[in-house]
C-alpha cells in the first residue's frame, strides 16, 4: 500500500473550493434557478456547475472515487474457526 503524501495547504484550499463549487452548482441546478440546458447556451450551465468541479476534484484527488466506493462496499464478516465440510 502506498503511503499518503501530505497535501499542502494550497491544495487543501483548492479542494475545498472545488467541493463548495460542486455543492453550490448542484443546489442551483436542483432548485431550477439555473436550467441545465438552454436554447442559447446548450449544456454549458450544467458543464460549468457540475462537470467542471468534478474534473477539478479528480485532478486534485485521483484516488477519491476509489475511496468513496470502498466506504460504500459492505464489509463481510470474517468467519474464523469453524469450517463446515
PDB file with one MODEL, atoms N, CA, C and O in Angstrom:
MODEL        1
ATOM      1  N   UNK A   1       0.841  -1.176   0.000  1.00  0.00           N
ATOM      2  CA  UNK A   1       0.000   0.000   0.000  1.00  0.00           C
ATOM      3  C   UNK A   1       0.882   1.233   0.000  1.00  0.00           C
ATOM      4  O   UNK A   1       1.902   1.285   0.688  1.00  0.00           O
ATOM      5  N   UNK A   2       0.486   2.200  -0.762  1.00  0.00           N
ATOM      6  CA  UNK A   2       1.246   3.434  -0.883  1.00  0.00           C
ATOM      7  C   UNK A   2       0.949   4.352   0.297  1.00  0.00           C
ATOM      8  O   UNK A   2      -0.190   4.435   0.757  1.00  0.00           O
ATOM      9  N   UNK A   3       1.977   5.036   0.781  1.00  0.00           N
ATOM     10  CA  UNK A   3       1.755   5.977   1.884  1.00  0.00           C
ATOM     11  C   UNK A   3       1.165   7.264   1.328  1.00  0.00           C
ATOM     12  O   UNK A   3       1.453   7.653   0.196  1.00  0.00           O
ATOM     13  N   UNK A   4       0.355   7.907   2.116  1.00  0.00           N
ATOM     14  CA  UNK A   4      -0.283   9.149   1.720  1.00  0.00           C
ATOM     15  C   UNK A   4       0.724  10.289   1.791  1.00  0.00           C
ATOM     16  O   UNK A   4       1.403  10.466   2.803  1.00  0.00           O
ATOM     17  N   UNK A   5       0.813  11.044   0.734  1.00  0.00           N
ATOM     18  CA  UNK A   5       1.669  12.220   0.712  1.00  0.00           C
ATOM     19  C   UNK A   5       0.884  13.364   1.341  1.00  0.00           C
ATOM     20  O   UNK A   5      -0.244  13.637   0.929  1.00  0.00           O
ATOM     21  N   UNK A   6       1.465  14.039   2.337  1.00  0.00           N
ATOM     22  CA  UNK A   6       0.722  15.142   2.949  1.00  0.00           C
ATOM     23  C   UNK A   6       0.444  16.234   1.921  1.00  0.00           C
ATOM     24  O   UNK A   6       1.330  16.639   1.168  1.00  0.00           O
ATOM     25  N   UNK A   7      -0.784  16.696   1.905  1.00  0.00           N
ATOM     26  CA  UNK A   7      -1.167  17.727   0.949  1.00  0.00           C
ATOM     27  C   UNK A   7      -0.827  19.100   1.510  1.00  0.00           C
ATOM     28  O   UNK A   7      -0.848  19.325   2.720  1.00  0.00           O
ATOM     29  N   UNK A   8      -0.518  19.992   0.611  1.00  0.00           N
ATOM     30  CA  UNK A   8      -0.171  21.349   1.030  1.00  0.00           C
ATOM     31  C   UNK A   8      -1.440  22.120   1.379  1.00  0.00           C
ATOM     32  O   UNK A   8      -2.527  21.751   0.935  1.00  0.00           O
ATOM     33  N   UNK A   9      -1.315  23.178   2.162  1.00  0.00           N
ATOM     34  CA  UNK A   9      -2.497  23.990   2.484  1.00  0.00           C
ATOM     35  C   UNK A   9      -3.137  24.590   1.228  1.00  0.00           C
ATOM     36  O   UNK A   9      -4.354  24.760   1.165  1.00  0.00           O
ATOM     37  N   UNK A  10      -2.311  24.906   0.237  1.00  0.00           N
ATOM     38  CA  UNK A  10      -2.849  25.448  -1.020  1.00  0.00           C
ATOM     39  C   UNK A  10      -3.734  24.410  -1.718  1.00  0.00           C
ATOM     40  O   UNK A  10      -4.815  24.740  -2.206  1.00  0.00           O
ATOM     41  N   UNK A  11      -3.276  23.165  -1.762  1.00  0.00           N
ATOM     42  CA  UNK A  11      -4.073  22.110  -2.396  1.00  0.00           C
ATOM     43  C   UNK A  11      -5.353  21.842  -1.610  1.00  0.00           C
ATOM     44  O   UNK A  11      -6.395  21.570  -2.206  1.00  0.00           O
ATOM     45  N   UNK A  12      -5.292  21.914  -0.296  1.00  0.00           N
ATOM     46  CA  UNK A  12      -6.492  21.723   0.517  1.00  0.00           C
ATOM     47  C   UNK A  12      -7.501  22.841   0.269  1.00  0.00           C
ATOM     48  O   UNK A  12      -8.705  22.589   0.224  1.00  0.00           O
ATOM     49  N   UNK A  13      -7.019  24.072   0.108  1.00  0.00           N
ATOM     50  CA  UNK A  13      -7.940  25.182  -0.200  1.00  0.00           C
ATOM     51  C   UNK A  13      -8.574  24.987  -1.576  1.00  0.00           C
ATOM     52  O   UNK A  13      -9.765  25.241  -1.752  1.00  0.00           O
ATOM     53  N   UNK A  14      -7.779  24.535  -2.555  1.00  0.00           N
ATOM     54  CA  UNK A  14      -8.341  24.264  -3.881  1.00  0.00           C
ATOM     55  C   UNK A  14      -9.384  23.157  -3.824  1.00  0.00           C
ATOM     56  O   UNK A  14     -10.427  23.244  -4.471  1.00  0.00           O
ATOM     57  N   UNK A  15      -9.101  22.125  -3.054  1.00  0.00           N
ATOM     58  CA  UNK A  15     -10.045  21.024  -2.896  1.00  0.00           C
ATOM     59  C   UNK A  15     -11.332  21.511  -2.237  1.00  0.00           C
ATOM     60  O   UNK A  15     -12.423  21.136  -2.665  1.00  0.00           O
ATOM     61  N   UNK A  16     -11.219  22.333  -1.210  1.00  0.00           N
ATOM     62  CA  UNK A  16     -12.398  22.898  -0.549  1.00  0.00           C
ATOM     63  C   UNK A  16     -13.204  23.784  -1.480  1.00  0.00           C
ATOM     64  O   UNK A  16     -14.435  23.751  -1.471  1.00  0.00           O
ATOM     65  N   UNK A  17     -12.506  24.578  -2.286  1.00  0.00           N
ATOM     66  CA  UNK A  17     -13.197  25.442  -3.244  1.00  0.00           C
ATOM     67  C   UNK A  17     -13.930  24.617  -4.297  1.00  0.00           C
ATOM     68  O   UNK A  17     -15.043  24.965  -4.692  1.00  0.00           O
ATOM     69  N   UNK A  18     -13.318  23.533  -4.750  1.00  0.00           N
ATOM     70  CA  UNK A  18     -13.964  22.682  -5.751  1.00  0.00           C
ATOM     71  C   UNK A  18     -15.205  21.993  -5.169  1.00  0.00           C
ATOM     72  O   UNK A  18     -16.225  21.869  -5.848  1.00  0.00           O
ATOM     73  N   UNK A  19     -15.115  21.551  -3.923  1.00  0.00           N
ATOM     74  CA  UNK A  19     -16.279  20.918  -3.277  1.00  0.00           C
ATOM     75  C   UNK A  19     -17.393  21.942  -3.088  1.00  0.00           C
ATOM     76  O   UNK A  19     -18.562  21.639  -3.329  1.00  0.00           O
ATOM     77  N   UNK A  20     -17.042  23.145  -2.661  1.00  0.00           N
ATOM     78  CA  UNK A  20     -18.043  24.202  -2.497  1.00  0.00           C
ATOM     79  C   UNK A  20     -18.678  24.558  -3.838  1.00  0.00           C
ATOM     80  O   UNK A  20     -19.890  24.753  -3.918  1.00  0.00           O
ATOM     81  N   UNK A  21     -17.879  24.643  -4.876  1.00  0.00           N
ATOM     82  CA  UNK A  21     -18.351  24.923  -6.233  1.00  0.00           C
ATOM     83  C   UNK A  21     -19.322  23.834  -6.690  1.00  0.00           C
ATOM     84  O   UNK A  21     -20.358  24.130  -7.284  1.00  0.00           O
ATOM     85  N   UNK A  22     -18.983  22.574  -6.409  1.00  0.00           N
ATOM     86  CA  UNK A  22     -19.855  21.460  -6.796  1.00  0.00           C
ATOM     87  C   UNK A  22     -21.179  21.508  -6.033  1.00  0.00           C
ATOM     88  O   UNK A  22     -22.239  21.323  -6.631  1.00  0.00           O
ATOM     89  N   UNK A  23     -21.134  21.751  -4.737  1.00  0.00           N
ATOM     90  CA  UNK A  23     -22.368  21.819  -3.946  1.00  0.00           C
ATOM     91  C   UNK A  23     -23.237  22.999  -4.352  1.00  0.00           C
ATOM     92  O   UNK A  23     -24.456  22.868  -4.460  1.00  0.00           O
ATOM     93  N   UNK A  24     -22.614  24.154  -4.578  1.00  0.00           N
ATOM     94  CA  UNK A  24     -23.392  25.328  -4.987  1.00  0.00           C
ATOM     95  C   UNK A  24     -24.007  25.115  -6.369  1.00  0.00           C
ATOM     96  O   UNK A  24     -25.163  25.475  -6.591  1.00  0.00           O
ATOM     97  N   UNK A  25     -23.253  24.540  -7.292  1.00  0.00           N
ATOM     98  CA  UNK A  25     -23.789  24.256  -8.622  1.00  0.00           C
ATOM     99  C   UNK A  25     -24.913  23.243  -8.581  1.00  0.00           C
ATOM    100  O   UNK A  25     -25.907  23.380  -9.294  1.00  0.00           O
ATOM    101  N   UNK A  26     -24.759  22.225  -7.746  1.00  0.00           N
ATOM    102  CA  UNK A  26     -25.833  21.235  -7.595  1.00  0.00           C
ATOM    103  C   UNK A  26     -27.089  21.876  -7.029  1.00  0.00           C
ATOM    104  O   UNK A  26     -28.197  21.592  -7.485  1.00  0.00           O
ATOM    105  N   UNK A  27     -26.916  22.742  -6.034  1.00  0.00           N
ATOM    106  CA  UNK A  27     -28.074  23.415  -5.439  1.00  0.00           C
ATOM    107  C   UNK A  27     -28.770  24.307  -6.462  1.00  0.00           C
ATOM    108  O   UNK A  27     -29.999  24.355  -6.518  1.00  0.00           O
ATOM    109  N   UNK A  28     -27.980  25.015  -7.274  1.00  0.00           N
ATOM    110  CA  UNK A  28     -28.580  25.873  -8.298  1.00  0.00           C
ATOM    111  C   UNK A  28     -29.354  25.051  -9.332  1.00  0.00           C
ATOM    112  O   UNK A  28     -30.457  25.428  -9.730  1.00  0.00           O
ATOM    113  N   UNK A  29     -28.782  23.942  -9.757  1.00  0.00           N
ATOM    114  CA  UNK A  29     -29.469  23.127 -10.761  1.00  0.00           C
ATOM    115  C   UNK A  29     -30.698  22.427 -10.178  1.00  0.00           C
ATOM    116  O   UNK A  29     -31.726  22.312 -10.847  1.00  0.00           O
ATOM    117  N   UNK A  30     -30.592  21.962  -8.938  1.00  0.00           N
ATOM    118  CA  UNK A  30     -31.741  21.277  -8.325  1.00  0.00           C
ATOM    119  C   UNK A  30     -32.866  22.238  -7.979  1.00  0.00           C
ATOM    120  O   UNK A  30     -34.038  21.862  -8.018  1.00  0.00           O
ATOM    121  N   UNK A  31     -32.523  23.475  -7.640  1.00  0.00           N
ATOM    122  CA  UNK A  31     -33.562  24.445  -7.301  1.00  0.00           C
ATOM    123  C   UNK A  31     -34.152  25.106  -8.545  1.00  0.00           C
ATOM    124  O   UNK A  31     -35.057  25.934  -8.435  1.00  0.00           O
ATOM    125  N   UNK A  32     -33.659  24.756  -9.701  1.00  0.00           N
ATOM    126  CA  UNK A  32     -34.075  25.253 -11.019  1.00  0.00           C
ATOM    127  C   UNK A  32     -33.915  26.766 -11.159  1.00  0.00           C
ATOM    128  O   UNK A  32     -34.599  27.388 -11.971  1.00  0.00           O
ATOM    129  N   UNK A  33     -33.017  27.361 -10.375  1.00  0.00           N
ATOM    130  CA  UNK A  33     -32.700  28.766 -10.593  1.00  0.00           C
ATOM    131  C   UNK A  33     -31.916  28.928 -11.892  1.00  0.00           C
ATOM    132  O   UNK A  33     -32.021  29.942 -12.581  1.00  0.00           O
ATOM    133  N   UNK A  34     -31.137  27.910 -12.205  1.00  0.00           N
ATOM    134  CA  UNK A  34     -30.381  27.894 -13.456  1.00  0.00           C
ATOM    135  C   UNK A  34     -30.767  26.612 -14.188  1.00  0.00           C
ATOM    136  O   UNK A  34     -30.589  25.523 -13.642  1.00  0.00           O
ATOM    137  N   UNK A  35     -31.289  26.712 -15.403  1.00  0.00           N
ATOM    138  CA  UNK A  35     -31.647  25.496 -16.127  1.00  0.00           C
ATOM    139  C   UNK A  35     -30.400  24.740 -16.582  1.00  0.00           C
ATOM    140  O   UNK A  35     -29.367  25.349 -16.860  1.00  0.00           O
ATOM    141  N   UNK A  36     -30.497  23.417 -16.657  1.00  0.00           N
ATOM    142  CA  UNK A  36     -29.362  22.602 -17.080  1.00  0.00           C
ATOM    143  C   UNK A  36     -29.085  22.773 -18.563  1.00  0.00           C
ATOM    144  O   UNK A  36     -27.937  22.658 -18.992  1.00  0.00           O
ATOM    145  N   UNK A  37     -30.121  23.046 -19.361  1.00  0.00           N
ATOM    146  CA  UNK A  37     -29.973  23.197 -20.807  1.00  0.00           C
ATOM    147  C   UNK A  37     -30.801  24.387 -21.263  1.00  0.00           C
ATOM    148  O   UNK A  37     -31.969  24.514 -20.893  1.00  0.00           O
ATOM    149  N   UNK A  38     -30.205  25.253 -22.060  1.00  0.00           N
ATOM    150  CA  UNK A  38     -30.942  26.381 -22.620  1.00  0.00           C
ATOM    151  C   UNK A  38     -30.734  26.387 -24.131  1.00  0.00           C
ATOM    152  O   UNK A  38     -29.783  25.796 -24.642  1.00  0.00           O
ATOM    153  N   UNK A  39     -31.631  27.059 -24.832  1.00  0.00           N
ATOM    154  CA  UNK A  39     -31.518  27.134 -26.294  1.00  0.00           C
ATOM    155  C   UNK A  39     -30.306  27.961 -26.698  1.00  0.00           C
ATOM    156  O   UNK A  39     -29.669  27.666 -27.710  1.00  0.00           O
ATOM    157  N   UNK A  40     -29.979  28.980 -25.932  1.00  0.00           N
ATOM    158  CA  UNK A  40     -28.858  29.847 -26.265  1.00  0.00           C
ATOM    159  C   UNK A  40     -27.505  29.228 -25.901  1.00  0.00           C
ATOM    160  O   UNK A  40     -26.562  29.271 -26.691  1.00  0.00           O
ATOM    161  N   UNK A  41     -27.421  28.655 -24.699  1.00  0.00           N
ATOM    162  CA  UNK A  41     -26.135  28.159 -24.198  1.00  0.00           C
ATOM    163  C   UNK A  41     -25.949  26.657 -24.334  1.00  0.00           C
ATOM    164  O   UNK A  41     -24.830  26.169 -24.178  1.00  0.00           O
ATOM    165  N   UNK A  42     -26.995  25.917 -24.616  1.00  0.00           N
ATOM    166  CA  UNK A  42     -26.882  24.457 -24.695  1.00  0.00           C
ATOM    167  C   UNK A  42     -26.665  23.869 -23.311  1.00  0.00           C
ATOM    168  O   UNK A  42     -27.339  24.243 -22.352  1.00  0.00           O
ATOM    169  N   UNK A  43     -25.713  22.942 -23.218  1.00  0.00           N
ATOM    170  CA  UNK A  43     -25.429  22.280 -21.947  1.00  0.00           C
ATOM    171  C   UNK A  43     -24.345  22.997 -21.148  1.00  0.00           C
ATOM    172  O   UNK A  43     -23.831  22.432 -20.183  1.00  0.00           O
ATOM    173  N   UNK A  44     -23.987  24.205 -21.515  1.00  0.00           N
ATOM    174  CA  UNK A  44     -22.915  24.935 -20.843  1.00  0.00           C
ATOM    175  C   UNK A  44     -23.177  25.142 -19.342  1.00  0.00           C
ATOM    176  O   UNK A  44     -22.254  24.946 -18.551  1.00  0.00           O
ATOM    177  N   UNK A  45     -24.397  25.529 -18.908  1.00  0.00           N
ATOM    178  CA  UNK A  45     -24.596  25.691 -17.455  1.00  0.00           C
ATOM    179  C   UNK A  45     -24.357  24.391 -16.675  1.00  0.00           C
ATOM    180  O   UNK A  45     -23.743  24.415 -15.609  1.00  0.00           O
ATOM    181  N   UNK A  46     -24.830  23.278 -17.192  1.00  0.00           N
ATOM    182  CA  UNK A  46     -24.615  22.006 -16.488  1.00  0.00           C
ATOM    183  C   UNK A  46     -23.134  21.654 -16.436  1.00  0.00           C
ATOM    184  O   UNK A  46     -22.649  21.133 -15.432  1.00  0.00           O
ATOM    185  N   UNK A  47     -22.413  21.943 -17.527  1.00  0.00           N
ATOM    186  CA  UNK A  47     -20.976  21.656 -17.531  1.00  0.00           C
ATOM    187  C   UNK A  47     -20.255  22.479 -16.469  1.00  0.00           C
ATOM    188  O   UNK A  47     -19.494  21.930 -15.673  1.00  0.00           O
ATOM    189  N   UNK A  48     -20.489  23.790 -16.450  1.00  0.00           N
ATOM    190  CA  UNK A  48     -19.748  24.644 -15.528  1.00  0.00           C
ATOM    191  C   UNK A  48     -20.189  24.482 -14.082  1.00  0.00           C
ATOM    192  O   UNK A  48     -19.428  24.804 -13.169  1.00  0.00           O
ATOM    193  N   UNK A  49     -21.403  23.989 -13.851  1.00  0.00           N
ATOM    194  CA  UNK A  49     -21.870  23.829 -12.475  1.00  0.00           C
ATOM    195  C   UNK A  49     -21.632  22.425 -11.918  1.00  0.00           C
ATOM    196  O   UNK A  49     -21.565  22.256 -10.700  1.00  0.00           O
ATOM    197  N   UNK A  50     -21.505  21.416 -12.781  1.00  0.00           N
ATOM    198  CA  UNK A  50     -21.303  20.048 -12.291  1.00  0.00           C
ATOM    199  C   UNK A  50     -20.034  19.391 -12.823  1.00  0.00           C
ATOM    200  O   UNK A  50     -19.214  18.906 -12.044  1.00  0.00           O
ATOM    201  N   UNK A  51     -19.868  19.372 -14.128  1.00  0.00           N
ATOM    202  CA  UNK A  51     -18.752  18.625 -14.712  1.00  0.00           C
ATOM    203  C   UNK A  51     -17.400  19.271 -14.416  1.00  0.00           C
ATOM    204  O   UNK A  51     -16.442  18.568 -14.094  1.00  0.00           O
ATOM    205  N   UNK A  52     -17.308  20.580 -14.519  1.00  0.00           N
ATOM    206  CA  UNK A  52     -16.026  21.251 -14.278  1.00  0.00           C
ATOM    207  C   UNK A  52     -15.519  21.048 -12.848  1.00  0.00           C
ATOM    208  O   UNK A  52     -14.343  20.731 -12.674  1.00  0.00           O
ATOM    209  N   UNK A  53     -16.360  21.217 -11.807  1.00  0.00           N
ATOM    210  CA  UNK A  53     -15.824  20.959 -10.460  1.00  0.00           C
ATOM    211  C   UNK A  53     -15.486  19.488 -10.232  1.00  0.00           C
ATOM    212  O   UNK A  53     -14.573  19.178  -9.467  1.00  0.00           O
ATOM    213  N   UNK A  54     -16.215  18.572 -10.888  1.00  0.00           N
ATOM    214  CA  UNK A  54     -15.859  17.157 -10.764  1.00  0.00           C
ATOM    215  C   UNK A  54     -14.497  16.878 -11.384  1.00  0.00           C
ATOM    216  O   UNK A  54     -13.717  16.096 -10.840  1.00  0.00           O
ATOM    217  N   UNK A  55     -14.207  17.505 -12.507  1.00  0.00           N
ATOM    218  CA  UNK A  55     -12.895  17.339 -13.136  1.00  0.00           C
ATOM    219  C   UNK A  55     -11.801  17.895 -12.224  1.00  0.00           C
ATOM    220  O   UNK A  55     -10.748  17.276 -12.073  1.00  0.00           O
ATOM    221  N   UNK A  56     -12.043  19.044 -11.623  1.00  0.00           N
ATOM    222  CA  UNK A  56     -11.061  19.634 -10.708  1.00  0.00           C
ATOM    223  C   UNK A  56     -10.833  18.710  -9.514  1.00  0.00           C
ATOM    224  O   UNK A  56      -9.691  18.511  -9.099  1.00  0.00           O
ATOM    225  N   UNK A  57     -11.906  18.143  -8.958  1.00  0.00           N
ATOM    226  CA  UNK A  57     -11.763  17.214  -7.835  1.00  0.00           C
ATOM    227  C   UNK A  57     -10.961  15.985  -8.227  1.00  0.00           C
ATOM    228  O   UNK A  57     -10.116  15.525  -7.460  1.00  0.00           O
ATOM    229  N   UNK A  58     -11.218  15.447  -9.417  1.00  0.00           N
ATOM    230  CA  UNK A  58     -10.491  14.256  -9.851  1.00  0.00           C
ATOM    231  C   UNK A  58      -9.027  14.550 -10.148  1.00  0.00           C
ATOM    232  O   UNK A  58      -8.178  13.675  -9.977  1.00  0.00           O
ATOM    233  N   UNK A  59      -8.722  15.752 -10.584  1.00  0.00           N
ATOM    234  CA  UNK A  59      -7.325  16.119 -10.811  1.00  0.00           C
ATOM    235  C   UNK A  59      -6.597  16.287  -9.474  1.00  0.00           C
ATOM    236  O   UNK A  59      -5.449  15.865  -9.333  1.00  0.00           O
ATOM    237  N   UNK A  60      -7.262  16.899  -8.501  1.00  0.00           N
ATOM    238  CA  UNK A  60      -6.623  17.120  -7.206  1.00  0.00           C
ATOM    239  C   UNK A  60      -6.521  15.838  -6.384  1.00  0.00           C
ATOM    240  O   UNK A  60      -5.523  15.619  -5.699  1.00  0.00           O
ATOM    241  N   UNK A  61      -7.540  14.998  -6.448  1.00  0.00           N
ATOM    242  CA  UNK A  61      -7.577  13.760  -5.676  1.00  0.00           C
ATOM    243  C   UNK A  61      -7.958  12.601  -6.596  1.00  0.00           C
ATOM    244  O   UNK A  61      -9.130  12.227  -6.643  1.00  0.00           O
ATOM    245  N   UNK A  62      -7.006  12.022  -7.327  1.00  0.00           N
ATOM    246  CA  UNK A  62      -7.351  10.957  -8.271  1.00  0.00           C
ATOM    247  C   UNK A  62      -7.876   9.683  -7.604  1.00  0.00           C
ATOM    248  O   UNK A  62      -8.591   8.913  -8.246  1.00  0.00           O
ATOM    249  N   UNK A  63      -7.542   9.444  -6.344  1.00  0.00           N
ATOM    250  CA  UNK A  63      -7.996   8.239  -5.657  1.00  0.00           C
ATOM    251  C   UNK A  63      -9.347   8.419  -4.979  1.00  0.00           C
ATOM    252  O   UNK A  63      -9.842   7.486  -4.346  1.00  0.00           O
ATOM    253  N   UNK A  64      -9.952   9.588  -5.096  1.00  0.00           N
ATOM    254  CA  UNK A  64     -11.209   9.862  -4.400  1.00  0.00           C
ATOM    255  C   UNK A  64     -12.347   8.914  -4.785  1.00  0.00           C
ATOM    256  O   UNK A  64     -13.041   8.436  -3.889  1.00  0.00           O
ATOM    257  N   UNK A  65     -12.579   8.614  -6.079  1.00  0.00           N
ATOM    258  CA  UNK A  65     -13.672   7.677  -6.395  1.00  0.00           C
ATOM    259  C   UNK A  65     -13.467   6.295  -5.784  1.00  0.00           C
ATOM    260  O   UNK A  65     -14.421   5.665  -5.325  1.00  0.00           O
ATOM    261  N   UNK A  66     -12.216   5.824  -5.779  1.00  0.00           N
ATOM    262  CA  UNK A  66     -11.940   4.509  -5.195  1.00  0.00           C
ATOM    263  C   UNK A  66     -12.185   4.516  -3.690  1.00  0.00           C
ATOM    264  O   UNK A  66     -12.692   3.540  -3.136  1.00  0.00           O
ATOM    265  N   UNK A  67     -11.828   5.613  -3.030  1.00  0.00           N
ATOM    266  CA  UNK A  67     -12.048   5.720  -1.589  1.00  0.00           C
ATOM    267  C   UNK A  67     -13.540   5.771  -1.264  1.00  0.00           C
ATOM    268  O   UNK A  67     -13.989   5.155  -0.298  1.00  0.00           O
ATOM    269  N   UNK A  68     -14.310   6.509  -2.074  1.00  0.00           N
ATOM    270  CA  UNK A  68     -15.757   6.586  -1.836  1.00  0.00           C
ATOM    271  C   UNK A  68     -16.431   5.243  -2.074  1.00  0.00           C
ATOM    272  O   UNK A  68     -17.342   4.869  -1.336  1.00  0.00           O
ATOM    273  N   UNK A  69     -15.995   4.515  -3.096  1.00  0.00           N
ATOM    274  CA  UNK A  69     -16.558   3.191  -3.336  1.00  0.00           C
ATOM    275  C   UNK A  69     -16.194   2.217  -2.220  1.00  0.00           C
ATOM    276  O   UNK A  69     -16.997   1.352  -1.873  1.00  0.00           O
ATOM    277  N   UNK A  70     -15.003   2.346  -1.657  1.00  0.00           N
ATOM    278  CA  UNK A  70     -14.605   1.484  -0.549  1.00  0.00           C
ATOM    279  C   UNK A  70     -15.460   1.751   0.686  1.00  0.00           C
ATOM    280  O   UNK A  70     -15.731   0.832   1.459  1.00  0.00           O
ATOM    281  N   UNK A  71     -15.887   2.996   0.880  1.00  0.00           N
ATOM    282  CA  UNK A  71     -16.760   3.304   2.012  1.00  0.00           C
ATOM    283  C   UNK A  71     -18.146   2.689   1.836  1.00  0.00           C
ATOM    284  O   UNK A  71     -18.774   2.274   2.811  1.00  0.00           O
ATOM    285  N   UNK A  72     -18.618   2.631   0.599  1.00  0.00           N
ATOM    286  CA  UNK A  72     -19.957   2.090   0.341  1.00  0.00           C
ATOM    287  C   UNK A  72     -19.987   0.573   0.324  1.00  0.00           C
ATOM    288  O   UNK A  72     -21.034  -0.027   0.565  1.00  0.00           O
ATOM    289  N   UNK A  73     -18.845  -0.062   0.040  1.00  0.00           N
ATOM    290  CA  UNK A  73     -18.802  -1.512  -0.069  1.00  0.00           C
ATOM    291  C   UNK A  73     -19.057  -2.138   1.295  1.00  0.00           C
ATOM    292  O   UNK A  73     -18.376  -1.806   2.265  1.00  0.00           O
ATOM    293  N   UNK A  74     -20.028  -3.037   1.377  1.00  0.00           N
ATOM    294  CA  UNK A  74     -20.293  -3.662   2.677  1.00  0.00           C
ATOM    295  C   UNK A  74     -19.150  -4.596   3.065  1.00  0.00           C
ATOM    296  O   UNK A  74     -18.594  -5.315   2.235  1.00  0.00           O
ATOM    297  N   UNK A  75     -18.832  -4.561   4.317  1.00  0.00           N
ATOM    298  CA  UNK A  75     -17.781  -5.433   4.835  1.00  0.00           C
ATOM    299  C   UNK A  75     -18.389  -6.786   5.190  1.00  0.00           C
ATOM    300  O   UNK A  75     -19.419  -6.862   5.861  1.00  0.00           O
ATOM    301  N   UNK A  76     -17.743  -7.842   4.735  1.00  0.00           N
ATOM    302  CA  UNK A  76     -18.213  -9.183   5.086  1.00  0.00           C
ATOM    303  C   UNK A  76     -17.549  -9.616   6.379  1.00  0.00           C
ATOM    304  O   UNK A  76     -16.347  -9.421   6.562  1.00  0.00           O
ATOM    305  N   UNK A  77     -18.320 -10.198   7.265  1.00  0.00           N
ATOM    306  CA  UNK A  77     -17.693 -10.685   8.495  1.00  0.00           C
ATOM    307  C   UNK A  77     -16.776 -11.873   8.177  1.00  0.00           C
ATOM    308  O   UNK A  77     -17.116 -12.742   7.374  1.00  0.00           O
ATOM    309  N   UNK A  78     -15.638 -11.887   8.812  1.00  0.00           N
ATOM    310  CA  UNK A  78     -14.675 -12.958   8.591  1.00  0.00           C
ATOM    311  C   UNK A  78     -15.027 -14.104   9.526  1.00  0.00           C
ATOM    312  O   UNK A  78     -15.116 -13.926  10.741  1.00  0.00           O
ATOM    313  N   UNK A  79     -15.224 -15.279   8.947  1.00  0.00           N
ATOM    314  CA  UNK A  79     -15.541 -16.462   9.742  1.00  0.00           C
ATOM    315  C   UNK A  79     -14.241 -17.175  10.098  1.00  0.00           C
ATOM    316  O   UNK A  79     -13.600 -17.784   9.241  1.00  0.00           O
ATOM    317  N   UNK A  80     -13.873 -17.095  11.332  1.00  0.00           N
ATOM    318  CA  UNK A  80     -12.658 -17.777  11.796  1.00  0.00           C
ATOM    319  C   UNK A  80     -13.053 -18.971  12.631  1.00  0.00           C
ATOM    320  O   UNK A  80     -14.025 -18.925  13.385  1.00  0.00           O
ATOM    321  N   UNK A  81     -12.312 -20.012  12.497  1.00  0.00           N
ATOM    322  CA  UNK A  81     -12.560 -21.152  13.376  1.00  0.00           C
ATOM    323  C   UNK A  81     -13.344 -22.264  12.705  1.00  0.00           C
ATOM    324  O   UNK A  81     -12.748 -23.230  12.229  1.00  0.00           O
ATOM    325  N   UNK A  82     -14.638 -22.156  12.657  1.00  0.00           N
ATOM    326  CA  UNK A  82     -15.487 -23.256  12.187  1.00  0.00           C
ATOM    327  C   UNK A  82     -15.477 -23.348  10.677  1.00  0.00           C
ATOM    328  O   UNK A  82     -15.778 -22.384   9.973  1.00  0.00           O
ATOM    329  N   UNK A  83     -15.126 -24.525  10.196  1.00  0.00           N
ATOM    330  CA  UNK A  83     -15.185 -24.799   8.764  1.00  0.00           C
ATOM    331  C   UNK A  83     -16.088 -26.000   8.594  1.00  0.00           C
ATOM    332  O   UNK A  83     -15.853 -27.062   9.171  1.00  0.00           O
ATOM    333  N   UNK A  84     -17.119 -25.818   7.799  1.00  0.00           N
ATOM    334  CA  UNK A  84     -18.095 -26.890   7.586  1.00  0.00           C
ATOM    335  C   UNK A  84     -17.716 -27.656   6.332  1.00  0.00           C
ATOM    336  O   UNK A  84     -17.435 -27.071   5.287  1.00  0.00           O
ATOM    337  N   UNK A  85     -17.713 -28.964   6.455  1.00  0.00           N
ATOM    338  CA  UNK A  85     -17.400 -29.833   5.310  1.00  0.00           C
ATOM    339  C   UNK A  85     -18.640 -30.524   4.854  1.00  0.00           C
ATOM    340  O   UNK A  85     -18.598 -31.303   3.901  1.00  0.00           O
TER     341      UNK A  85
ENDMDL
END
